[in-house]
Amino acid sequence: MSASEPRRPPAPGAPAPSPVAPPPRAPAQGSAAPPRRCYLVCATPRSGSTLLCEGLERTGVAGRPREYFEALKETGVPRRPREYFWGLRSPEVIRLLPQDSQLDREAERSPSWSREDYAGHLTAALLEGTTPDGVFGAKLMWGYFDDFLELMRGIPRFGGMGDGSLLNAAFPELKYVFVSRSDKVRQAVSLWRALQTWVWRKADGQVEGEPEREQRVVYSFDAIDHLLDQLRRHEDAWRGFFFRIGQQPLALYYEEVASDLDGAVARVLDTLGIERPPTPTPAAMRRQSDELSESWVQSYLEDVSRR
């Protein structure tokens, strides 16, 4: 019977036809086999983690380390700009941020994400993030790490596990990479600018990104100071986490990733026991720092000195 031909009713007394099974879900990009070794890139925003992860992905042998687990437990979407400023009593800062409704229209919830069936999302992430050699990679930020762990504990086989045991059970042969940035003021300035524009990266060769939003960016001492404190606390929280679970991550700094991406990628591959590819890793991004960012850094330091 063709798909367009109407279905005939069953003859009297004949058994009811079995329900038609739904078509199978198209497989996500990645290896069909479960990963044999895994790593998590643990970071704070604007620390060079995206540059590093794109470099690792371009090797073709180090998984596809993306933010598969950034959706918050309550909303199912990543953090909005205003959620970076909880606890800050500054209507002026909030006024400078994009409206949540605008970002909600632009946001795309992962089709596999479900609070009730997070195991399905984990399976989809492992499938998408694993390269054919059996290596899985993902990136995590401290700002949503607690939500991620809580969602993972909703999977019956992980219920009641401690943080380290849970992650080891979910990700075989797990290694950690910790990316931070020495110059926290420039990191906070970069983050404040990104939160106003919602532009997180610029591809190499791209002249401008979202120019209409770039024109609206405004310096704010309160915003940068709040984000600077938050970045320091989140970085300290990562260090505390590694201490609690008894792990010594591979530590990389923004400054070395930005100046020597090939060297940083090679250190990760060596940590994972993966043979380095013969060709260097091409950079797909360029730095977003410019004269405006530098002027904000100087303005912030001058404001601090006067307080």
Backbone as CSV, one residue per row, in Angstrom:
resi,resn,N_x,N_y,N_z,CA_x,CA_y,CA_z,C_x,C_y,C_z
1,MET,0.856,-1.183,0.000,0.000,0.000,0.000,0.889,1.228,0.000
2,SER,0.606,2.194,-0.846,1.400,3.414,-0.879,1.033,4.284,0.297
3,ALA,1.922,5.261,0.593,1.687,6.140,1.741,0.458,6.995,1.533
4,SER,0.111,7.285,0.272,-1.030,8.161,0.012,-2.335,7.399,-0.099
5,GLU,-2.298,6.075,-0.209,-3.513,5.279,-0.358,-4.227,5.167,0.973
6,PRO,-5.536,5.427,1.019,-6.249,5.355,2.300,-6.254,3.933,2.846
7,ARG,-6.138,3.845,4.187,-6.117,2.539,4.841,-7.539,1.973,4.889
8,ARG,-7.702,0.691,4.486,-9.012,0.055,4.500,-9.316,-0.459,5.896
9,PRO,-10.566,-0.384,6.333,-10.918,-0.898,7.650,-10.778,-2.408,7.679
10,PRO,-10.423,-3.001,8.831,-10.273,-4.465,8.904,-11.610,-5.153,8.727
11,ALA,-11.546,-6.370,8.201,-12.765,-7.160,8.023,-13.323,-7.540,9.382
12,PRO,-14.662,-7.742,9.461,-15.256,-8.125,10.755,-14.604,-9.377,11.308
13,GLY,-14.227,-9.311,12.582,-13.610,-10.439,13.261,-12.119,-10.548,13.067
14,ALA,-11.558,-9.750,12.159,-10.101,-9.809,11.938,-9.399,-9.089,13.063
15,PRO,-8.182,-9.525,13.411,-7.446,-8.841,14.475,-7.089,-7.425,14.069
16,ALA,-7.071,-6.540,15.051,-6.729,-5.147,14.770,-5.287,-5.066,14.315
17,PRO,-5.024,-4.218,13.332,-3.642,-4.100,12.855,-2.749,-3.525,13.947
18,SER,-1.482,-3.978,13.957,-0.553,-3.441,14.950,-0.211,-2.011,14.598
19,PRO,0.040,-1.181,15.605,0.348,0.218,15.323,1.621,0.339,14.511
20,VAL,1.630,1.350,13.654,2.798,1.588,12.817,3.891,2.200,13.674
21,ALA,5.070,1.610,13.643,6.173,2.133,14.449,6.646,3.454,13.878
22,PRO,7.015,4.406,14.728,7.531,5.674,14.215,8.856,5.459,13.511
23,PRO,9.156,6.308,12.531,10.423,6.139,11.819,11.586,6.334,12.773
24,PRO,12.674,5.616,12.584,13.814,5.776,13.484,14.394,7.169,13.397
25,ARG,14.903,7.675,14.532,15.522,8.999,14.555,16.821,8.952,13.771
26,ALA,17.027,9.973,12.973,18.262,10.030,12.196,19.446,10.103,13.140
27,PRO,20.476,9.331,12.869,21.619,9.336,13.778,22.331,10.671,13.760
28,ALA,22.809,11.094,14.944,23.584,12.316,15.016,24.970,12.068,14.438
29,GLN,25.633,13.191,14.095,26.993,13.075,13.601,27.879,12.492,14.688
30,GLY,28.720,11.550,14.346,29.622,10.991,15.344,29.760,9.497,15.179
31,SER,30.470,8.909,16.104,30.704,7.467,16.076,29.535,6.735,16.714
32,ALA,29.132,5.609,16.108,28.025,4.834,16.654,28.454,4.045,17.880
33,ALA,29.747,3.786,18.024,30.242,3.021,19.161,30.411,3.937,20.370
34,PRO,30.241,3.395,21.579,30.463,4.227,22.765,31.917,4.646,22.853
35,PRO,32.215,5.793,23.462,33.609,6.250,23.529,34.463,5.337,24.392
36,ARG,35.724,5.248,24.040,36.682,4.461,24.810,37.491,5.327,25.766
37,ARG,37.611,6.608,25.436,38.291,7.545,26.326,37.632,8.906,26.189
38,CYS,37.614,9.658,27.289,36.877,10.916,27.321,37.701,12.003,28.010
39,TYR,37.362,13.235,27.708,37.944,14.353,28.444,36.930,15.486,28.519
40,LEU,37.038,16.263,29.592,36.187,17.417,29.807,37.067,18.656,29.914
41,VAL,36.761,19.661,29.107,37.448,20.952,29.186,36.650,21.821,30.145
42,CYS,37.224,22.100,31.301,36.552,22.860,32.361,37.083,24.285,32.351
43,ALA,36.185,25.271,32.314,36.647,26.630,32.074,35.686,27.654,32.644
44,THR,36.046,28.917,32.458,35.166,30.058,32.685,35.070,30.814,31.366
45,PRO,34.030,31.624,31.171,33.861,32.312,29.886,35.026,33.240,29.558
46,ARG,35.354,33.308,28.286,36.389,34.196,27.740,37.780,33.813,28.218
47,SER,38.010,32.522,28.400,39.309,32.044,28.867,40.125,31.389,27.760
48,GLY,39.617,31.383,26.540,40.303,30.720,25.441,39.850,29.290,25.215
49,SER,38.827,28.853,25.961,38.384,27.462,25.839,37.771,27.166,24.476
50,THR,37.072,28.137,23.891,36.475,27.899,22.575,37.554,27.745,21.517
51,LEU,38.573,28.594,21.574,39.687,28.481,20.635,40.360,27.120,20.770
52,LEU,40.602,26.689,21.996,41.232,25.388,22.229,40.352,24.261,21.716
53,CYS,39.059,24.297,22.044,38.166,23.203,21.649,38.010,23.120,20.134
54,GLU,37.967,24.257,19.464,37.878,24.204,18.007,39.172,23.661,17.408
55,GLY,40.296,24.007,18.018,41.551,23.433,17.560,41.595,21.930,17.743
56,LEU,41.099,21.450,18.880,41.060,20.010,19.131,40.116,19.309,18.151
57,GLU,38.971,19.900,17.902,38.018,19.278,16.987,38.587,19.182,15.574
58,ARG,39.360,20.181,15.177,39.908,20.191,13.824,40.978,19.129,13.603
59,THR,41.501,18.542,14.676,42.461,17.448,14.485,41.782,16.206,13.923
60,GLY,40.493,16.050,14.202,39.760,14.878,13.735,39.966,13.637,14.584
61,VAL,40.796,13.753,15.647,41.094,12.573,16.463,40.829,12.811,17.953
62,ALA,40.257,13.967,18.292,40.095,14.329,19.705,38.648,14.639,20.055
63,GLY,37.715,13.929,19.458,36.313,14.179,19.739,35.860,15.516,19.184
64,ARG,34.669,15.907,19.588,34.106,17.205,19.192,33.710,17.941,20.470
65,PRO,34.670,18.570,21.134,34.414,19.136,22.470,33.587,20.417,22.425
66,ARG,32.276,20.247,22.539,31.344,21.376,22.523,30.557,21.401,23.839
67,GLU,29.749,22.429,24.010,28.987,22.584,25.262,27.647,21.850,25.162
68,TYR,27.699,20.545,25.235,26.490,19.728,25.117,25.596,19.842,26.343
69,PHE,26.143,20.275,27.478,25.412,20.205,28.740,25.152,21.584,29.347
70,GLU,25.105,22.636,28.514,24.969,23.996,29.029,23.527,24.391,29.333
71,ALA,22.550,23.627,28.873,21.148,23.991,29.122,20.828,23.883,30.612
72,LEU,20.194,24.915,31.149,19.860,24.946,32.567,18.695,24.024,32.878
73,LYS,18.673,23.544,34.111,17.665,22.574,34.535,16.248,23.132,34.411
74,GLU,16.054,24.390,34.771,14.702,24.957,34.795,14.196,25.377,33.430
75,THR,15.096,25.839,32.546,14.658,26.435,31.283,14.922,25.565,30.062
76,GLY,15.924,24.688,30.136,16.279,23.892,28.978,17.078,24.647,27.930
77,VAL,17.493,25.883,28.234,18.319,26.682,27.332,19.509,27.222,28.117
78,PRO,20.559,27.678,27.427,21.729,28.209,28.140,21.402,29.469,28.939
79,ARG,22.328,29.847,29.807,22.153,31.056,30.617,21.935,32.280,29.734
80,ARG,21.038,33.141,30.152,20.822,34.422,29.508,21.715,35.467,30.179
81,PRO,21.928,36.607,29.506,22.810,37.622,30.096,22.422,38.041,31.509
82,ARG,21.129,38.193,31.781,20.714,38.663,33.104,21.063,37.659,34.204
83,GLU,21.175,36.392,33.825,21.488,35.371,34.825,22.951,35.417,35.263
84,TYR,23.767,36.181,34.559,25.142,36.420,34.994,25.201,37.484,36.097
85,PHE,24.095,38.163,36.324,24.106,39.302,37.244,23.152,39.126,38.419
86,TRP,22.807,37.896,38.742,22.018,37.657,39.941,22.774,38.192,41.154
87,GLY,22.071,38.924,41.981,22.686,39.474,43.183,23.233,40.871,43.011
88,LEU,23.315,41.369,41.784,23.799,42.729,41.553,22.615,43.686,41.500
89,ARG,22.595,44.644,42.409,21.503,45.623,42.448,21.900,46.843,41.628
90,SER,21.731,46.728,40.335,22.074,47.816,39.428,21.132,47.792,38.239
91,PRO,20.037,48.529,38.319,19.122,48.593,37.176,19.799,49.083,35.906
92,GLU,20.828,49.913,36.050,21.525,50.436,34.880,22.204,49.310,34.102
93,VAL,22.826,48.374,34.813,23.474,47.250,34.150,22.443,46.389,33.430
94,ILE,21.353,46.082,34.109,20.309,45.248,33.497,19.737,45.925,32.261
95,ARG,19.609,47.244,32.306,19.050,47.979,31.165,19.927,47.851,29.925
96,LEU,21.221,47.665,30.118,22.147,47.600,28.991,22.184,46.226,28.323
97,LEU,21.538,45.238,28.923,21.598,43.879,28.406,20.490,43.619,27.388
98,PRO,20.710,42.660,26.463,19.638,42.277,25.542,18.433,41.732,26.307
99,GLN,17.257,41.920,25.747,16.039,41.415,26.375,15.982,39.897,26.273
100,ASP,15.533,39.269,27.361,15.411,37.808,27.346,14.496,37.330,26.235
101,SER,13.425,38.070,25.968,12.471,37.637,24.946,13.133,37.576,23.576
102,GLN,14.025,38.518,23.301,14.741,38.511,22.029,15.644,37.296,21.918
103,LEU,16.361,37.002,23.012,17.261,35.852,22.997,16.496,34.542,22.956
104,ASP,15.333,34.494,23.607,14.519,33.279,23.570,14.072,32.965,22.146
105,ARG,13.786,34.014,21.368,13.395,33.784,19.978,14.560,33.230,19.169
106,GLU,15.781,33.629,19.523,16.953,33.181,18.790,17.470,31.833,19.283
107,ALA,17.124,31.470,20.516,17.669,30.250,21.116,17.073,29.013,20.447
108,GLU,17.897,27.998,20.340,17.448,26.716,19.799,17.689,25.643,20.850
109,ARG,16.630,25.109,21.395,16.779,24.036,22.370,17.195,22.761,21.656
110,SER,18.129,22.049,22.260,18.574,20.787,21.670,17.393,19.832,21.556
111,PRO,17.191,19.219,20.387,16.044,18.309,20.230,16.118,17.095,21.152
112,SER,17.298,16.759,21.644,17.427,15.585,22.514,17.253,15.933,23.988
113,TRP,17.222,17.246,24.330,17.202,17.632,25.747,15.831,17.379,26.365
114,SER,15.846,16.736,27.516,14.615,16.505,28.271,14.980,16.354,29.733
115,ARG,14.318,17.100,30.563,14.555,16.994,32.005,14.161,15.607,32.505
116,GLU,13.087,15.046,31.953,12.582,13.751,32.389,13.382,12.591,31.801
117,ASP,14.047,12.807,30.671,14.823,11.737,30.037,16.198,12.282,29.673
118,TYR,16.942,12.674,30.701,18.271,13.237,30.441,19.233,12.154,29.938
119,ALA,18.913,10.908,30.217,19.738,9.819,29.693,19.759,9.844,28.171
120,GLY,18.630,10.185,27.563,18.583,10.288,26.109,19.481,11.397,25.595
121,HIS,19.490,12.510,26.327,20.359,13.619,25.927,21.827,13.239,26.087
122,LEU,22.158,12.554,27.169,23.536,12.107,27.368,23.969,11.184,26.235
123,THR,23.101,10.251,25.866,23.420,9.334,24.767,23.664,10.092,23.469
124,ALA,22.794,11.091,23.193,22.956,11.876,21.966,24.249,12.680,21.992
125,ALA,24.603,13.224,23.161,25.841,13.996,23.277,27.060,13.102,23.064
126,LEU,27.037,11.918,23.656,28.155,10.987,23.467,28.295,10.587,21.999
127,LEU,27.184,10.426,21.341,27.214,10.063,19.923,27.797,11.190,19.083
128,GLU,27.323,12.400,19.335,27.766,13.539,18.529,29.213,13.933,18.839
129,GLY,29.605,13.795,20.091,30.918,14.283,20.495,32.048,13.303,20.358
130,THR,31.788,12.103,19.831,32.812,11.066,19.715,33.265,10.923,18.268
131,THR,34.567,10.995,18.063,35.130,10.779,16.731,35.323,9.282,16.485
132,PRO,35.520,8.868,15.233,35.585,7.431,14.922,36.652,6.659,15.684
133,ASP,37.656,7.357,16.226,38.683,6.658,16.994,38.262,6.391,18.432
134,GLY,37.017,6.745,18.784,36.499,6.441,20.106,36.816,7.470,21.170
135,VAL,37.145,8.704,20.781,37.461,9.768,21.739,36.276,10.729,21.834
136,PHE,35.857,11.011,23.070,34.766,11.963,23.317,35.309,13.163,24.081
137,GLY,34.871,14.358,23.683,35.231,15.574,24.401,34.017,16.463,24.595
138,ALA,34.008,17.216,25.685,32.950,18.189,25.944,33.542,19.342,26.734
139,LYS,32.863,20.477,26.700,33.285,21.648,27.453,32.244,21.971,28.508
140,LEU,32.708,22.358,29.687,31.824,22.695,30.802,32.247,24.012,31.423
141,MET,31.257,24.825,31.811,31.482,26.049,32.572,30.923,25.852,33.981
142,TRP,31.588,26.480,34.954,31.126,26.323,36.327,29.728,26.907,36.521
143,GLY,29.373,27.909,35.739,28.084,28.574,35.920,26.880,27.671,35.780
144,TYR,27.017,26.540,35.083,25.905,25.596,34.957,26.295,24.189,35.394
145,PHE,27.478,24.047,35.978,27.966,22.720,36.344,27.046,22.036,37.355
146,ASP,26.549,22.771,38.364,25.652,22.174,39.354,24.365,21.669,38.714
147,ASP,23.807,22.450,37.775,22.606,21.999,37.070,22.879,20.710,36.304
148,PHE,24.029,20.651,35.655,24.393,19.453,34.903,24.472,18.230,35.807
149,LEU,25.123,18.373,36.961,25.239,17.234,37.877,23.872,16.807,38.407
150,GLU,23.013,17.780,38.691,21.678,17.439,39.202,20.870,16.688,38.143
151,LEU,20.962,17.132,36.892,20.261,16.437,35.815,20.827,15.026,35.628
152,MET,22.134,14.887,35.754,22.747,13.568,35.618,22.293,12.624,36.732
153,ARG,22.119,13.160,37.932,21.668,12.302,39.041,20.212,11.896,38.884
154,GLY,19.501,12.538,37.980,18.155,12.094,37.659,18.138,10.837,36.822
155,ILE,19.280,10.438,36.282,19.403,9.171,35.562,19.599,8.073,36.606
156,PRO,18.732,7.079,36.658,18.759,6.107,37.771,20.125,5.505,38.062
157,ARG,20.891,5.188,37.056,22.158,4.505,37.337,23.190,5.424,37.987
158,PHE,22.952,6.745,37.963,23.888,7.681,38.581,23.366,8.245,39.906
159,GLY,22.159,7.908,40.274,21.563,8.463,41.490,22.381,8.143,42.724
160,GLY,22.635,9.145,43.551,23.353,8.947,44.802,24.854,8.921,44.676
161,MET,25.384,9.015,43.467,26.840,8.990,43.293,27.449,10.346,43.638
162,GLY,28.682,10.323,44.131,29.444,11.538,44.297,29.857,12.099,42.951
163,ASP,30.311,13.356,42.951,30.611,14.031,41.687,31.636,13.257,40.859
164,GLY,32.762,12.927,41.461,33.810,12.241,40.712,33.393,10.881,40.226
165,SER,32.726,10.114,41.087,32.286,8.772,40.694,31.268,8.836,39.567
166,LEU,30.360,9.806,39.644,29.350,9.963,38.601,30.007,10.232,37.255
167,LEU,30.929,11.193,37.222,31.552,11.559,35.957,32.403,10.417,35.412
168,ASN,33.074,9.693,36.286,33.858,8.542,35.829,32.971,7.446,35.258
169,ALA,31.780,7.277,35.862,30.858,6.262,35.358,30.254,6.663,34.015
170,ALA,30.024,7.962,33.834,29.394,8.432,32.597,30.381,8.534,31.443
171,PHE,31.644,8.847,31.764,32.637,9.117,30.731,33.863,8.215,30.934
172,PRO,33.993,7.147,30.167,35.087,6.184,30.369,36.470,6.820,30.216
173,GLU,37.406,6.343,31.046,38.804,6.794,30.972,38.892,8.322,30.951
174,LEU,38.209,8.950,31.899,38.036,10.406,31.883,39.305,11.145,32.292
175,LYS,39.628,12.204,31.524,40.690,13.151,31.848,40.085,14.551,31.886
176,TYR,40.750,15.440,32.640,40.279,16.817,32.763,41.314,17.785,32.202
177,VAL,40.805,18.813,31.522,41.626,19.935,31.063,41.030,21.196,31.680
178,PHE,41.851,21.979,32.355,41.391,23.187,33.042,41.987,24.408,32.345
179,VAL,41.106,25.264,31.795,41.556,26.446,31.067,41.197,27.691,31.879
180,SER,42.180,28.529,32.135,41.951,29.776,32.879,42.698,30.905,32.190
181,ARG,42.555,32.093,32.744,43.172,33.276,32.138,43.868,34.087,33.224
182,SER,45.117,34.435,33.001,45.880,35.165,34.012,45.342,36.576,34.200
183,ASP,45.038,37.254,33.100,44.567,38.644,33.171,43.049,38.646,33.337
184,LYS,42.625,38.647,34.588,41.189,38.548,34.871,40.430,39.821,34.499
185,VAL,41.079,40.983,34.564,40.389,42.220,34.204,40.021,42.187,32.725
186,ARG,40.964,41.818,31.878,40.654,41.730,30.438,39.620,40.643,30.168
187,GLN,39.647,39.575,30.936,38.631,38.535,30.786,37.255,39.078,31.131
188,ALA,37.145,39.831,32.223,35.859,40.399,32.628,35.367,41.431,31.618
189,VAL,36.279,42.242,31.090,35.905,43.218,30.058,35.381,42.500,28.826
190,SER,36.071,41.445,28.405,35.633,40.675,27.242,34.260,40.060,27.472
191,LEU,34.036,39.554,28.686,32.744,38.942,28.992,31.631,39.972,29.007
192,TRP,31.867,41.138,29.590,30.846,42.192,29.628,30.478,42.625,28.212
193,ARG,31.459,42.736,27.351,31.180,43.118,25.968,30.367,42.031,25.256
194,ALA,30.736,40.770,25.472,30.003,39.675,24.833,28.572,39.592,25.334
195,LEU,28.356,39.862,26.617,26.999,39.789,27.167,26.109,40.894,26.617
196,GLN,26.687,42.018,26.267,25.888,43.091,25.666,25.547,42.805,24.214
197,THR,26.459,42.188,23.494,26.263,41.951,22.063,25.748,40.562,21.751
198,TRP,25.994,39.618,22.690,25.704,38.195,22.475,26.488,37.662,21.280
199,VAL,27.663,38.237,21.033,28.599,37.758,20.029,29.764,37.141,20.780
200,TRP,29.935,35.822,20.654,30.916,35.096,21.448,32.171,34.735,20.683
201,ARG,32.151,34.839,19.381,33.322,34.471,18.596,33.292,35.203,17.275
202,LYS,34.473,35.399,16.693,34.602,35.929,15.350,35.492,34.982,14.555
203,ALA,34.975,34.543,13.418,35.755,33.627,12.591,36.915,34.366,11.945
204,ASP,37.965,33.629,11.665,39.124,34.217,11.020,38.714,34.762,9.659
205,GLY,39.060,36.019,9.402,38.697,36.649,8.145,37.389,37.398,8.190
206,GLN,36.601,37.234,9.264,35.327,37.936,9.392,35.605,39.382,9.757
207,VAL,35.009,40.300,9.027,35.281,41.721,9.256,34.568,42.211,10.488
208,GLU,33.304,41.957,10.596,32.535,42.403,11.754,31.501,41.348,12.109
209,GLY,31.145,41.274,13.383,30.091,40.366,13.807,28.989,41.141,14.476
210,GLU,27.763,41.018,13.983,26.625,41.718,14.555,26.954,43.198,14.773
211,PRO,27.253,43.980,13.705,27.687,45.359,13.896,26.642,46.228,14.575
212,GLU,25.352,45.965,14.336,24.328,46.796,14.962,24.330,46.649,16.471
213,ARG,24.710,45.462,16.979,24.806,45.281,18.415,26.104,45.872,18.956
214,GLU,27.193,45.764,18.180,28.479,46.292,18.616,28.396,47.797,18.855
215,GLN,27.563,48.478,18.103,27.454,49.917,18.253,26.805,50.314,19.569
216,ARG,26.159,49.375,20.257,25.415,49.721,21.467,26.176,49.385,22.750
217,VAL,27.393,48.891,22.659,28.107,48.488,23.857,28.497,49.712,24.678
218,VAL,28.409,49.560,26.005,28.652,50.669,26.928,29.544,50.175,28.066
219,TYR,30.524,50.978,28.445,31.367,50.661,29.599,30.545,50.771,30.879
220,SER,30.779,49.851,31.801,30.125,49.889,33.109,31.075,49.332,34.153
221,PHE,31.488,50.170,35.081,32.351,49.699,36.163,31.648,48.616,36.975
222,ASP,30.378,48.833,37.317,29.655,47.873,38.153,29.573,46.508,37.491
223,ALA,29.299,46.483,36.184,29.184,45.208,35.477,30.524,44.480,35.436
224,ILE,31.574,45.184,35.079,32.894,44.552,34.977,33.369,44.085,36.342
225,ASP,33.136,44.893,37.370,33.567,44.512,38.714,32.822,43.269,39.199
226,HIS,31.520,43.212,38.917,30.727,42.034,39.291,31.229,40.787,38.567
227,LEU,31.476,40.910,37.261,31.931,39.762,36.485,33.336,39.332,36.891
228,LEU,34.182,40.289,37.239,35.528,39.961,37.699,35.473,39.111,38.963
229,ASP,34.635,39.500,39.903,34.471,38.715,41.123,33.901,37.335,40.815
230,GLN,32.933,37.280,39.915,32.316,36.008,39.550,33.325,35.072,38.890
231,LEU,34.134,35.591,37.988,35.132,34.763,37.311,36.143,34.197,38.306
232,ARG,36.550,35.018,39.246,37.492,34.533,40.263,36.869,33.433,41.114
233,ARG,35.603,33.634,41.512,34.939,32.629,42.347,34.732,31.333,41.585
234,HIS,34.339,31.420,40.320,34.111,30.213,39.532,35.408,29.464,39.273
235,GLU,36.481,30.201,39.035,37.766,29.540,38.833,38.210,28.843,40.117
236,ASP,38.036,29.510,41.259,38.369,28.876,42.540,37.495,27.650,42.783
237,ALA,36.232,27.720,42.350,35.334,26.571,42.526,35.819,25.378,41.716
238,TRP,36.298,25.612,40.501,36.855,24.508,39.718,38.042,23.888,40.444
239,ARG,38.918,24.723,40.983,40.087,24.184,41.687,39.652,23.363,42.906
240,GLY,38.635,23.859,43.616,38.122,23.105,44.748,37.522,21.781,44.328
241,PHE,36.840,21.761,43.199,36.253,20.524,42.679,37.341,19.499,42.369
242,PHE,38.382,19.926,41.677,39.464,18.990,41.351,40.116,18.452,42.623
243,PHE,40.267,19.289,43.641,40.848,18.844,44.904,39.949,17.805,45.570
244,ARG,38.626,18.048,45.568,37.684,17.132,46.226,37.684,15.758,45.585
245,ILE,37.790,15.711,44.266,37.713,14.412,43.591,39.099,13.792,43.399
246,GLY,40.143,14.488,43.861,41.487,13.925,43.792,42.061,13.846,42.398
247,GLN,41.743,14.853,41.570,42.234,14.859,40.191,43.159,16.046,39.952
248,GLN,44.204,15.825,39.187,45.119,16.885,38.775,44.906,17.116,37.282
249,PRO,44.163,18.158,36.898,43.892,18.356,35.474,45.114,18.890,34.734
250,LEU,45.089,18.758,33.428,46.044,19.474,32.604,45.644,20.942,32.629
251,ALA,46.509,21.813,33.098,46.201,23.239,33.236,46.776,24.015,32.061
252,LEU,45.913,24.781,31.403,46.318,25.638,30.299,45.806,27.058,30.560
253,TYR,46.547,28.028,30.081,46.158,29.426,30.235,45.799,30.034,28.885
254,TYR,44.877,30.968,28.934,44.467,31.691,27.718,45.678,32.220,26.965
255,GLU,46.615,32.791,27.707,47.756,33.439,27.078,48.569,32.464,26.226
256,GLU,48.723,31.216,26.684,49.479,30.247,25.896,48.632,29.641,24.785
257,VAL,47.332,29.486,25.011,46.451,28.974,23.951,46.396,29.967,22.792
258,ALA,46.261,31.264,23.121,46.155,32.289,22.082,47.456,32.468,21.316
259,SER,48.594,32.303,21.989,49.884,32.537,21.331,50.426,31.297,20.638
260,ASP,50.026,30.109,21.097,50.550,28.856,20.531,49.464,27.788,20.583
261,LEU,48.501,27.914,19.694,47.384,26.966,19.685,47.870,25.548,19.393
262,ASP,48.784,25.401,18.433,49.293,24.066,18.106,49.934,23.408,19.321
263,GLY,50.689,24.195,20.092,51.335,23.642,21.277,50.335,23.227,22.325
264,ALA,49.276,24.049,22.513,48.249,23.715,23.497,47.491,22.458,23.088
265,VAL,47.137,22.359,21.816,46.444,21.160,21.314,47.333,19.934,21.500
266,ALA,48.613,20.073,21.212,49.537,18.940,21.350,49.613,18.471,22.794
267,ARG,49.585,19.391,23.755,49.635,18.998,25.163,48.393,18.207,25.559
268,VAL,47.240,18.609,25.045,46.018,17.851,25.339,46.097,16.459,24.723
269,LEU,46.530,16.376,23.474,46.634,15.077,22.817,47.611,14.172,23.557
270,ASP,48.721,14.731,24.011,49.688,13.933,24.765,49.072,13.413,26.063
271,THR,48.295,14.266,26.730,47.636,13.849,27.977,46.664,12.701,27.724
272,LEU,46.001,12.737,26.586,45.034,11.698,26.240,45.695,10.459,25.645
273,GLY,46.982,10.543,25.357,47.661,9.409,24.732,47.302,9.240,23.276
274,ILE,47.042,10.357,22.596,46.657,10.330,21.188,47.826,10.830,20.349
275,GLU,48.129,10.122,19.277,49.212,10.531,18.385,48.847,11.848,17.706
276,ARG,49.801,12.750,17.660,49.544,14.061,17.051,49.378,13.926,15.536
277,PRO,48.426,14.667,14.950,48.280,14.630,13.493,49.476,15.297,12.836
278,PRO,49.783,14.927,11.596,50.997,15.446,10.944,50.925,16.915,10.579
279,THR,49.721,17.456,10.398,49.601,18.851,9.973,49.208,19.724,11.152
280,PRO,49.653,21.004,11.185,49.283,21.909,12.270,47.789,22.175,12.288
281,THR,47.302,22.637,13.429,45.891,22.948,13.597,45.608,24.366,13.123
282,PRO,44.825,24.545,12.041,44.549,25.906,11.586,43.600,26.618,12.547
283,ALA,43.830,27.891,12.763,42.962,28.673,13.640,41.735,29.120,12.868
284,ALA,40.550,28.893,13.443,39.302,29.295,12.787,38.755,30.586,13.376
285,MET,39.384,31.075,14.445,38.890,32.264,15.129,39.985,33.312,15.182
286,ARG,39.577,34.565,15.397,40.537,35.621,15.659,40.153,36.320,16.954
287,ARG,41.131,36.970,17.564,40.889,37.629,18.837,39.923,38.787,18.650
288,GLN,39.045,38.973,19.626,38.061,40.042,19.558,38.520,41.304,20.280
289,SER,39.608,41.220,21.022,40.101,42.375,21.735,40.537,43.459,20.749
290,ASP,40.207,44.713,21.044,40.572,45.824,20.169,40.775,47.065,21.026
291,GLU,40.844,48.221,20.386,41.100,49.458,21.116,39.989,49.768,22.112
292,LEU,38.756,49.423,21.770,37.655,49.674,22.697,37.827,48.849,23.966
293,SER,38.138,47.581,23.803,38.351,46.733,24.979,39.504,47.264,25.827
294,GLU,40.587,47.668,25.187,41.733,48.186,25.937,41.380,49.469,26.677
295,SER,40.548,50.305,26.058,40.143,51.536,26.749,39.275,51.223,27.968
296,TRP,38.459,50.170,27.883,37.646,49.772,29.043,38.529,49.222,30.160
297,VAL,39.569,48.480,29.795,40.497,47.973,30.802,41.132,49.135,31.558
298,GLN,41.606,50.124,30.821,42.239,51.273,31.470,41.234,52.060,32.303
299,SER,40.009,52.213,31.808,38.977,52.929,32.569,38.668,52.203,33.874
300,TYR,38.579,50.881,33.805,38.290,50.111,35.015,39.421,50.254,36.035
301,LEU,40.658,50.132,35.596,41.794,50.242,36.520,41.863,51.650,37.130
302,GLU,41.561,52.651,36.358,41.551,54.012,36.902,40.412,54.192,37.898
303,ASP,39.243,53.622,37.597,38.123,53.708,38.540,38.437,52.993,39.854
304,VAL,39.098,51.849,39.754,39.475,51.115,40.969,40.432,51.936,41.824
305,SER,41.388,52.587,41.183,42.389,53.369,41.925,41.777,54.564,42.631
306,ARG,40.629,55.037,42.147,39.992,56.195,42.767,39.034,55.818,43.877
307,ARG,38.781,54.526,44.055,37.789,54.089,45.051,38.456,53.676,46.343
